[in-house]
Amino acid sequence: RLCRSTRMAVQQIELERFDVLKIQSIDTVSQSFYARCFVQLRLRGAKDRREAFVTFEDGTTESAEWFAGRIEVLNSFEHDSCKLIDEKPMVRDAGDDLLIQLRFEGRFAQPMDLHDFPFDSQELSIEFLIKCRVDGPVPTKVNVSPRVSCSLVDSGFAPRFQWRRKGEVRCHAGTHEANGRTFPKFGAKVMVARESRFYVTNIAVPTAVFSGLAFTLFAAQPSEPMERLSDAFTLLLAMAAYKITVTDMIPQVSYETLLDKFLLSNFFLLAVMAVVSAVLQYAEDLADRVCLALLGAVWCIIQAWFMYKAWSRG
């Protein structure tokens, strides 16, 4: 049920601790990741109200344990894909305050931008919602404690061969709008960067080699276009077959990633060389050398652009 009670003072809650205990997997296709976390909240001056934390209009009351049960995952990937590990939230005394401790595990939804793939960085966020409106009968506000402890357990970061940590865990608190109502929320974020070496060595480097080999076409004389065209089409077919082979290694998204642009640039450069080989049979040696220099400059620019992107996002 929703919170319905006589209006009371705003309940100040402090986010004291947020530990990301485990990140099991990061799936850029489904836009989600699997994680486990531990959260600790402090309810200031609430010890004396533990058993009657909320009083309703009909005189009934609810405990702090009931209030703790109103905390749920905001960015759950699917319904019930994130669950409380313990049977119920733990509430214990801490001086005049109460501490709420929760452990959640499951798959969290996370929009991911793959335009810079394979040199992309992603921000993983775990967010919680308290189902008591900030302007409702039980007004609640969450603040991040000045002494908050946020961490990611190193041994719990499973995808270390595909991703690496980038910075520290950062906690935050705010509000969430839903159907014209405002609820308090809190959570933590951590940046991870993709380990790109696999994609560079298995996709980018072979592609650069394929397109670079096309310059051997100019070893044949312009007056022998069929020899040039034969080699050019052989390289085009080889590159096309290779691209089909590595398709499963590239995220299936509706826009071009950085790696897609690199592959297409090299492929089209190879196609241009094939066309030039057919046209230059009527040209002089000087025109042949000029085309070789221009195409060589374009090839160098493409490779330098890709290396710069890799370096700037490394």
Order of alpha helices (4+ residues) and beta strands (2+ residues): beta-beta-beta-beta-alpha-beta-beta-beta-beta-beta-beta-beta-beta-beta-alpha-alpha-alpha-alpha
